[in-house]
Amino acid sequence: MVLDQFGRHIRYLRISLTDRCNLRCVYCMPEQMVFLPREELLTDDELIRLARLFAELGFDKIRLTGGEPTVRPHLVELVARMAALPGIREISMTTNGLRLKALAEPLARAGLKRVNVSLDTLDPEKFRRITRWGRLEDVWEGILAAESAGLTPIKLNAVVVRGYNDSDIVDLAALTLARPWQVRFIEVMPFADVAPFAQQAVVSTAEMIRVLEGEFGPLEPVGDGRLDGEARVYRIRGAAGTVGFISPVSEPFCAQCNRVRLTAEGRLRLCLLRDDEVDLRTPLRNGADDEELKALIRSAIWRKPWGHGLPEGVIPTARVMSQIGG
């Protein structure tokens, strides 16, 4: 078991497999994004070695992210190797869904348990405006393929951006009326070059709830108000699925945080919204043994901060979201 200085049990690792993506969402990265040279990314063997070390330290949950994780070569084989690690209870993935139609079944066979799919609107034209490059039809086919492959429960992530898709939350929430999915509305977070845009575009959870209750009536809390991961979960009366709200700006959930993030080039990021990171790739490539690497991980996690600094005006500047993995 690994504890931080506040006594939180840290056992959830988010691994960014690549900084590359096949979309250019307006709240995530510039359209003309410059990506890392491939030799700077962790190799497959390096990823598996670090995942094994985290498992030996008591981590039991891995989420694969990007950029877009499905553009990583050998993804199915990587999932199978991670799923075989002793101690790993669950491997899930956050994806834009574009490649799920082809990959959902082989990923499920390899050991992937569940997917979160980014879906910010059900309007094809608006979807292309937000993603710059994407086709909504491809994502929808990917969601259905994931459900058919058993990568459930399906969770759909909608980052709500004022002026782009804040008028779409009713249609997205209505997906839960007939389907056992969770639609999760996420407050947009400020990062690096897109921070000024994001700060002006935040739609608070309280505002979203007011809109949904005006359409559907009072939302019913699920799980006595306890967080499901990062989300506060509700149900529209009589709905088959649920709606969740992830509120890092207006209602931070830092006290319950149990995660750290491994970037695609091997840096351990201790808080999504703080730039403090620890380099694991350099000692790994310089010959550090397992115990040395585990000691480095333990010491890094011990200093994990209590929470982010948005209320004090501290904005992460070193990376955009796609370079962290969310």
Protein Blocks (a to p, Z undefined) as FASTA:
>chain_A
ZZdfkopacfbdcddfbfbdfbdcfklbcfklcdddfklpccfklmmmmmmmmmmnopab
dcddefjfklpghklmmmmmmmmpghiabdcdddehlmmmmmmmmmmmnopabdcdddfb
fcfklmmmmnomacfklmmmmmmmmmmnopacddddddddehilmmmmmmmmmmmmmpcc
dcdddddddehjlmmmmmmmpccfklmmmmmmmmnopaddehhlpaehjaccdddehiab
dcddddfklmccklmpcbdcddfkopacfbfkbcbdcdfklmmmnopafklmmmmmmmmm
mmocfbdcklnopacfkbcfklnnZZ
